[in-house]
Amino acid sequence: NGYLRSLASFKKPPSSELASTVGAHLLDLVAATLGPNAEAANIIAERGVKAATLQAILAEVARCFSDPNFDLDNVARALGLSRRYVQKLLEGTGKSFTEHLAGCRLEHAFAMLTDPHHLHLAIIDIAFAVGFGDVSHFNRTFRHRFGETPSGVRAALTVREQK
């Protein structure tokens, strides 16, 4: 039930790699409901634990992304996992820890830049608020991700607000 709720919370469709993993998890859940044999039950249990652990990793990233010192070691330590195991589980999503962290930060920055309630914040303040320590790096990665600079996104909001 919690797993399905977490799937429904995606703002965008998952990557093809993650969609494939989700598909396997859903098949496992159906098989478990129908009563699998002992070998299948072991496979399902192992994959279920991995899926739950991956969800915990992604939740920890979503919870702590704004800390500029947040890194892979923080996640591993918080969840009692090895650094390598965290990396291995994230590899299954098709993204590294760094990519997940940057994605979370960029999504929140975009949301803040397009929210009229945050118009009083300077772009540098938004960059720092979401965990970036270097504004030029923030500008480059933002533009790469969204095809527009943060100031361009902010300007588009301002134009919409004036109409």
N, C-alpha and C positions, 0 to 999 in steps of 0.2 A: 504494500500500500504506500509506504514512504518512498519506495523506489519509483513507483509510477508517478507520484506527486513531483519528485525531483525531475523526472523526464518532462513533465508538463511545464516545468518552470523555465525551460530553455527559451530564450528570447528569439533565437534564430535556430534553424534546423541544424542538427549536429553534423560534424564532418562525416565523410563516408566511412572512415575508420571507426569512429565512435558509434555511428549508426549500426555498423556490422556487429560491434560488441554488444550494443543494446539488444539487437535482434537475437543474438546467442543467449543473452540473459533471459529474454522473454520466453524463448523456447525451453530453456532450463526450468523456468518457473512452471510452464505448462506440463512438462514432463514430470516434475516433482509432484504436481497436483494429481496426475494420473497414476502415480505409483511406479517409479522406475525400479529396475533391478539393482542389486547391490553395487555393481560396477558403475552404472550410470549415476547412482546416488552419490558415490564418491566424487565423480567428475563435477556434478552439479554443486555439491557442497564446496569444493575447491574454487570453482568459478564464482560462486555466490560470495564467498569470503573476499575474493579479489575484487569483485564489483563493489562490495560494501566498503572495502578499504580505499578503493579509487574514489568513491563518493566522499569519503571522509577527507581524503587529500584535497580534493577540489573544494570542499566546504571550508577547509582550513585556509586555502588560498583566498577564497572569497571573503573570509572573515578578517584576514590580516593583511590584505594587499596594500593598504595605505601606509603601512610601516615601511619607511625607506630602507630599513636594515633587514627586512624579512627576506629569508632565503631558504633554499632547499634543506639546509640543516635544521632550521626552525621547524619545518613541517615534520621532518623525520623525528626530531626530538619530541615534539608535541604529541605525536601519535605512537611513539615507541617503536618506530620502524627504522630500518637501516636506510641510509642515504641511497644506496644502490637499488633497494627494493622500491623506493618511491620513484626513482628514475625509470625503473623497468615497467612499473604499472602505468606511468604517464606515457611511455613510449607507445603503449597500446592505443592511446588516443590519437596518435599521429603528431603530438606536440610535446615539446620539452617543458620542464618546469618553468624556465624563463619565458617561454612563449605563453604559457597559461597565465603567469603572473602579469606580464605586459598586457595581455589581452584584457584581463580583469581591470587593470588600471586604466587602459585606454577606453574601455566601455563606460566606466564611471566618469572619466573626464568628459567624454562626449555627452553623457547625460547631464552633467553639470553645465557644460557650455551651452546646451540647448534648453536649459531650464530658466525661465524668466526670474525665478527666485534667486539665482546665482549671478545675475548681471552685475551686481556690485563687486564681485570678486575679479581680480586681475587674473589673466591667464597664468602667470607665474604662480599665483596662490592656488589655483586649481591643480597645476602640475604637482606642486608640493603636497597638496591635500590628498592626492591619489597615490603618493609614494614615489614620484620621480624626484631625484635629487639634482638633476641637470636639465634645465629648460631647453637647451638646444637638442638634447637627446629626445626629450618629450616631443618637441616640434617635429623632428625627423620621423620618429616612429608613428606619431599621430597622422602625419601626412601620408606615410606609406600605407597605413591601415585604412584610412578613410578617403584618401585621394584629395584632401583639402587640409589647409593649415587650421590650427585651432582658432586663429583670429578670423579666418574665412568663415568657419562654422559660426562663430560668435556674431560676425557681421550679418550673416544670413538670418539669424534669430532677431537681431535688432531691426532689420528691414521688415520681417514678418510682424514684429511687435508694433511697428509704426503704422501698419495698414489698418 
